[in-house]
């Protein structure tokens, strides 16, 4: 779960920087003491960068005028400002007019910020606390109305959806879902949700605030909506079949991952998995394994092709072995693919393919194991078919009598 204080988030460059207000053209100097009015006439940046005020008395005067939050933090840490002075600073100085604030403006110690990914987070200028959750004093009336306990709710179609608990007696809960629908569910099936975690979509699930199935599915769904079908989980890659052609396997993309240097962070991709295997083999001399698994229609065959394509590109061979490896795939698929209820070209086989390299070049390849569903040959399920190869052979025999003779088939061609 996300802690209230996020050590990984940077403090904003300026805690409460007022706009620079220059009166006249006086330059900031560094005398031993200075009046607040002199500071107000001085020109220097609110972040403290370029500020020439280095003597503590000068800084204190600047703080009381509301300037230079960075220097204020430095003095506070070093004990250069007393508790009374700090209180005066937070209250705006000894009766000084805080000219940069709108009259009647609600004051808040929280500051809205954005991180490098463009996500909103919030920084407390007094306690230096950072959080993803929007503080109440920064919420709009609509956001205040939506406060409450949020939970993940199981859903038959979506797997999980989320909503706010209107009532919850420990046995039954009335939920108002994000769609506006109200639903009564058992309290036992609810999973707590920190609503701010929904905005943080990551390319590596290890970085999620809470590694729970609903948030994982939400992250995958949001990335899928942006045609980002690959998501990492450390060294594991999750691939979601887009059921369309995406421009993510072209020569430029292939070259980008093939030339990747150690420590370079590229978006998750099947080429990245193939690169790590190739690098581990060529640089460390250790055998590597890539395991590709998934349900029917998940894209296992395509992932295998892309791995082979990458290895053929980076390794190659002098005898064209990599081309033979790629060309063998259609034959293996003919014997092992079949129509299922979910996929017209489902791979109903498992194989263990070994590729041998010498001095970084492919020298040979062998399929050690090739496992088939024997039950599909004699009793395929209703609505499904046998392996493609049988239909391809019989269809060819209908138009080629010589071929039919070789197969010892009796072909009956209807006549009109």
C-alpha positions in Angstrom: 0.0 0.0 0.0 1.1 3.6 -0.5 2.4 5.3 2.6 1.5 8.8 3.4 5.0 9.9 2.9 6.6 9.1 -0.4 10.3 9.1 -0.2 10.7 8.7 -3.9 8.9 11.9 -4.8 10.9 15.1 -5.0 10.0 18.2 -3.1 8.9 21.0 -5.4 11.6 23.5 -6.2 9.6 26.3 -4.6 7.4 25.6 -1.6 5.3 28.7 -1.5 7.1 31.1 -4.0 5.4 34.4 -4.3 5.7 36.1 -7.7 8.8 38.3 -8.2 7.7 41.9 -7.5 10.4 44.4 -8.5 10.0 48.0 -7.4 12.7 50.2 -9.0 15.9 48.6 -10.2 17.8 48.0 -7.0 20.0 44.9 -7.0 20.1 42.3 -4.2 23.2 42.9 -2.1 24.6 40.9 0.9 24.9 43.4 3.8 25.2 42.2 7.4 21.6 43.2 8.0 18.7 44.3 5.9 15.2 45.6 6.3 12.1 43.7 5.0 11.3 46.7 2.7 14.8 46.4 1.2 14.2 42.7 0.5 10.9 43.5 -1.2 12.7 45.9 -3.5 15.4 43.4 -4.3 15.4 41.2 -7.5 16.0 37.5 -7.0 14.3 34.3 -7.8 11.7 32.8 -5.5 13.4 29.4 -5.6 16.6 30.8 -4.1 18.6 30.2 -7.2 20.6 33.2 -8.0 19.8 34.8 -4.6 22.8 36.6 -3.2 21.5 36.8 0.3 23.8 34.5 2.3 24.1 36.1 5.7 21.6 34.7 8.2 20.1 38.1 9.3 19.5 38.9 5.6 17.8 35.5 5.1 15.6 35.9 8.2 14.4 39.2 6.8 13.7 37.6 3.5 11.8 34.8 5.1 9.6 37.2 7.0 8.7 38.8 3.7 7.8 35.4 2.3 10.7 35.0 -0.1 13.1 32.2 -0.9 11.5 29.1 0.5 14.7 27.0 -0.2 16.8 29.2 2.1 14.0 29.1 4.7 14.2 25.3 4.7 18.0 25.4 5.0 17.9 27.8 8.0 15.2 25.8 9.7 17.2 22.6 9.4 20.4 24.3 10.7 18.7 25.9 13.6 19.3 29.4 12.3 15.8 30.6 13.0 14.0 30.5 16.3 10.6 29.0 17.0 9.2 32.5 17.4 10.6 33.7 14.2 9.4 30.6 12.4 5.9 31.2 13.7 6.1 34.8 12.5 7.2 33.6 9.1 4.3 31.1 8.8 1.9 33.9 9.8 3.3 36.2 7.2 5.8 38.2 9.3 5.1 40.9 12.0 2.1 42.5 10.4 3.7 42.6 7.0 1.3 42.8 4.0 1.4 39.4 2.1 0.8 41.3 -1.2 1.1 38.2 -3.4 -2.0 36.6 -1.8 -5.5 37.4 -3.0 -7.6 38.8 -0.3 -10.0 36.2 1.0 -7.9 33.4 -0.5 -8.0 30.2 1.4 -4.5 29.5 2.7 -3.2 25.9 2.6 0.1 24.3 3.5 -0.4 21.8 0.7 1.0 22.4 -2.8 -0.1 20.6 -5.9 2.8 19.2 -7.9 3.5 16.9 -10.8 6.2 14.2 -11.0 8.3 13.3 -14.1 5.5 11.1 -15.4 3.0 14.0 -15.3 1.1 12.5 -12.3 -0.3 14.7 -9.6 1.0 14.5 -6.1 0.8 16.9 -3.1 3.5 18.4 -1.0 3.1 19.9 2.5 5.4 22.9 2.8 5.5 22.7 6.6 6.0 19.0 7.3 7.5 18.2 3.9 5.2 15.3 3.6 4.2 14.0 0.1 1.2 12.0 -0.8 -0.8 10.9 -3.8 -4.1 11.6 -2.1 -5.5 15.1 -2.7 -5.9 17.0 0.6 -9.4 18.1 1.5 -8.5 21.8 1.5 -7.6 21.5 -2.2 -10.7 19.5 -3.2 -13.5 20.9 -5.3 -17.1 20.7 -4.0 -17.7 17.8 -6.4 -14.6 15.9 -5.1 -15.6 16.5 -1.5 -19.0 14.9 -2.3 -17.2 11.8 -3.5 -15.2 11.2 -0.4 -15.7 8.0 1.5 -14.5 4.4 1.6 -13.7 3.0 -1.8 -13.6 -0.7 -2.7 -13.0 -3.1 -5.5 -16.2 -4.9 -6.4 -16.2 -8.2 -8.3 -18.0 -8.0 -11.7 -19.0 -10.9 -14.0 -18.1 -9.0 -17.2 -15.1 -6.8 -16.1 -13.6 -9.0 -13.5 -13.5 -6.1 -11.1 -15.0 -2.6 -10.9 -14.7 -0.1 -8.2 -17.1 2.1 -6.2 -17.9 4.0 -3.0 -19.6 2.4 0.0 -22.8 4.2 0.9 -23.6 1.8 3.7 -21.7 -1.2 5.1 -22.8 -3.1 8.1 -20.1 -5.8 7.8 -22.4 -8.3 6.1 -24.0 -6.3 3.2 -22.8 -3.2 1.5 -24.6 -0.8 -0.8 -22.0 0.4 -3.4 -22.2 3.3 -5.7 -20.1 2.2 -8.7 -18.0 4.6 -10.8 -20.6 4.2 -13.5 -23.3 5.6 -11.2 -24.9 2.2 -10.8 -25.9 1.2 -7.2 -25.3 -2.4 -6.2 -25.8 -4.4 -3.0 -23.0 -6.9 -2.5 -21.6 -9.1 0.3 -19.0 -7.2 2.4 -16.7 -10.3 2.3 -16.0 -9.9 -1.4 -15.0 -6.2 -1.2 -11.3 -5.3 -1.3 -10.1 -1.9 0.0 -9.1 0.6 -2.7 -7.0 3.7 -2.3 -8.6 5.8 -5.1 -5.4 7.8 -5.8 -3.7 4.6 -6.9 -6.0 4.5 -10.0 -4.2 7.5 -11.6 -0.8 5.9 -11.4 -0.4 3.6 -14.5 3.0 2.0 -14.6 4.9 0.0 -17.2 6.3 -2.4 -14.5 3.8 -3.8 -12.1 6.4 -4.1 -9.4 6.0 -0.3 -9.0 2.3 -0.5 -8.2 1.2 0.8 -4.9 -0.6 -2.4 -4.1 0.1 -5.7 -6.0 -3.5 -6.9 -5.9 -5.3 -8.6 -8.8 -7.9 -5.8 -9.3 -5.2 -3.1 -9.6 -3.1 -5.3 -11.8 -6.0 -5.8 -14.2 -6.8 -2.0 -14.1 -3.3 -1.2 -15.0 -3.3 -3.6 -17.9 -6.6 -2.3 -19.1 -5.5 1.3 -19.1 -2.3 0.5 -21.0 -4.2 -1.7 -23.5 -6.5 1.2 -24.2 -3.4 3.2 -25.3 -2.2 0.2 -27.5 0.5 -0.6 -25.0 0.1 -4.4 -25.0 3.3 -5.2 -23.1 3.7 -4.7 -19.4 6.6 -5.9 -17.2 6.7 -7.6 -13.9 10.4 -7.5 -13.2 12.0 -9.9 -15.7 8.5 -11.3 -16.7 6.6 -9.9 -19.6 2.8 -9.8 -19.8 1.5 -9.6 -23.4 -2.2 -8.8 -24.2 -3.3 -9.8 -27.7 -4.4 -6.6 -29.5 -6.2 -8.5 -32.3 -4.8 -6.0 -34.8 -1.5 -5.1 -36.4 0.4 -2.6 -34.4 3.5 -0.7 -35.7 5.8 -2.0 -33.0 7.8 -4.7 -34.8 9.3 -2.7 -37.6 13.1 -2.4 -38.5 13.5 0.8 -36.5 12.0 -0.7 -33.3 14.0 -3.9 -33.8 17.2 -1.9 -34.3 16.4 0.2 -31.1 16.3 -2.9 -28.9 19.1 -4.7 -30.7 21.5 -1.8 -30.0 20.3 -1.3 -26.4 23.1 -0.8 -23.9 23.3 -2.2 -20.4 21.3 0.0 -18.0 19.2 1.6 -20.8 15.5 1.6 -19.8 13.3 0.9 -22.8 9.5 0.2 -22.7 8.5 -3.4 -22.1 8.6 -5.4 -25.3 9.1 -9.0 -26.5 12.3 -7.8 -28.1 13.6 -6.9 -24.7 13.1 -10.4 -23.4 14.9 -11.8 -26.4 17.7 -9.3 -26.0 18.3 -10.2 -22.4 18.5 -13.9 -23.3 20.9 -13.2 -26.1 23.1 -10.9 -23.9 23.2 -13.4 -21.1 24.3 -16.1 -23.5 26.9 -14.1 -25.4 28.4 -12.1 -22.5 28.3 -14.5 -19.7 28.3 -17.9 -21.5 25.2 -19.1 -19.6 22.4 -21.1 -21.3 19.2 -19.1 -21.4 15.5 -20.2 -21.6 12.5 -18.2 -22.7 9.2 -19.7 -21.6 6.1 -18.5 -23.5 2.8 -19.6 -22.1 -0.9 -18.5 -22.1 -4.4 -19.6 -23.0 -5.8 -20.0 -26.4 -5.6 -16.8 -28.5 -3.2 -15.1 -26.1 -0.6 -14.6 -28.8 2.0 -17.3 -27.9 2.8 -18.2 -31.5 3.3 -14.5 -32.5 5.6 -14.0 -29.4 7.7 -17.0 -30.5 8.0 -15.6 -34.0 9.1 -12.2 -32.7 11.8 -13.8 -30.4 13.1 -15.8 -33.4 13.0 -12.7 -35.5 15.1 -10.8 -33.0 17.7 -13.6 -32.6 17.9 -13.9 -36.4 18.6 -10.1 -36.6 21.2 -9.8 -33.9 23.0 -13.2 -34.4 22.4 -14.3 -38.0 24.5 -17.0 -39.5 26.8 -17.7 -42.4 24.7 -20.7 -43.7 21.2 -19.2 -43.4 20.2 -21.4 -40.4 18.1 -18.6 -38.9 16.0 -18.4 -42.1 15.4 -22.2 -41.9 14.3 -21.8 -38.3 11.7 -19.2 -39.3 10.5 -21.2 -42.3 9.9 -24.3 -40.2 7.3 -22.6 -38.1 4.4 -22.8 -40.7 5.0 -26.6 -41.1 4.9 -27.1 -37.3 1.8 -25.0 -37.0 0.0 -27.1 -39.7 0.5 -30.2 -37.6 -0.2 -28.6 -34.3 -2.8 -25.9 -34.9 -6.5 -26.4 -34.9 -9.8 -24.5 -34.7 -11.2 -24.1 -31.2 -14.3 -22.3 -29.9 -12.2 -19.2 -29.1 -9.7 -19.2 -31.9 -9.7 -20.4 -35.5 -5.9 -20.9 -35.5 -5.1 -22.1 -32.0 -1.8 -23.7 -31.2 -2.7 -27.0 -29.6 0.8 -28.2 -29.1 3.8 -27.6 -27.0 7.4 -27.6 -28.2 10.9 -27.2 -26.8 13.0 -25.5 -29.4 16.8 -25.2 -28.9 19.0 -22.8 -30.8 22.7 -23.2 -30.7 25.1 -20.3 -31.1 28.9 -20.2 -31.6 30.8 -17.0 -31.3 27.5 -15.1 -31.3 26.2 -16.7 -34.5 23.4 -19.2 -34.9 24.9 -22.5 -36.1 22.0 -25.0 -35.6 18.5 -25.5 -34.2 16.5 -28.6 -33.0 13.1 -29.2 -31.7 13.5 -31.6 -28.8 9.9 -32.1 -27.8 6.7 -31.7 -29.8 3.6 -32.5 -27.7 0.1 -32.8 -29.2 -3.4 -33.3 -27.8 -4.1 -36.9 -28.9 -7.8 -36.7 -27.9 -8.3 -34.1 -30.7 -7.3 -36.6 -33.4 -10.1 -39.0 -32.5 -12.7 -37.0 -30.6 -12.5 -33.2 -31.0 -15.1 -31.2 -29.0 -18.3 -30.1 -30.6 -17.8 -26.9 -32.5 -14.0 -27.6 -32.8 -11.9 -29.3 -35.5 -9.0 -31.6 -35.9 -5.5 -30.4 -36.7 -5.2 -28.3 -39.8 -2.9 -30.8 -41.6 -5.7 -33.4 -42.1 -8.0 -30.9 -43.8 -5.1 -29.6 -45.9 -4.2 -33.1 -47.1 -7.8 -34.1 -48.0 -8.5 -30.9 -49.8 -5.3 -31.3 -51.9 -6.3 -34.9 -52.6 -9.6 -33.8 -54.1 -7.9 -31.9 -56.9 -4.7 -34.1 -57.2 -5.4 -37.8 -57.9 -1.7 -38.7 -57.8 -1.4 -37.1 -54.4 -4.5 -39.0 -53.3 -3.0 -42.3 -54.5 0.2 -41.6 -52.5 -2.0 -41.1 -49.4 -4.0 -44.2 -50.2 -7.2 -42.2 -50.1 -10.4 -42.9 -52.1 -11.6 -39.6 -53.3 -15.1 -39.2 -54.5 -15.5 -36.0 -56.6 -19.2 -35.1 -57.1 -20.3 -34.4 -60.6 -23.0 -32.1 -61.8 
